[in-house]
Amino acid sequence: MSGERPTNRKYDVLSMFSGCGGMDLGFLGGFRYMGSEFHSHPFRILQAIDNDKLAIETYRLNISDAAVVGDLTEIAPESLPKARVLIGGFPCQDFSSSGPKVGFAGARGLLYLAMIGYMKHHRPDVVIGENVPHIASLHKGIYLRKILGDIKATGYNPSVWELVAADFGISQSRRRIIIVATRTDIGFPPQQPNGSFVDRFRPIEFALDDLKSIEDERVPNQSQYFVATKATSGGGQGDHTNKKGELAYGHL
């Protein structure tokens, strides 16, 4: 980071909208999955914040005690620890093709401003946000342009990547918008990663075959490759069954 030579130093990370910690785990590394080793990365989560108590309990059980329950609309940025990296999958429901599509008029549409507030006060080197790809086209992209404009006005240069999960070994047809913003005085642009599984995706059985013998149907998707009950509204989310040899359905 910032042109520094690689060292054993751990870079501090503040995580917003952390949920169960999927993005955080990717930053940390240091785990084994399906026979593959994922080496540790030079990051340390100072604090992870989400308003869902059960998600935070899951995070604390599986990742670390750094996670806390909190409402980011009520937490002052100055009360949060200063970190060199800010990450957050800010809520997508109001931008999703399977949601109400109300953008900033929705209850969660403006929650990205919690990240902007932190950026203004703590000036992290790098900020990474995640959302659904439909945010780029909803109302002709007005919401994504506004978010990028706010990032630029705060003194950061944002890049927008659309990544496909299957290209990186995930057994699901899920796409996501990733916003990577570096502080303007840093000067170097981030490099978009290339997937290692392009045109050779891992089918759903790679991830779920070991669950076929489980008969406890209180947990969805255990004995059969089925996503969910039919959605009552939205863009078809949950209206699909999964088939062996194919990618799992992942809503956009």
Disulfide bonds with the S-S distance in Angstrom:
none
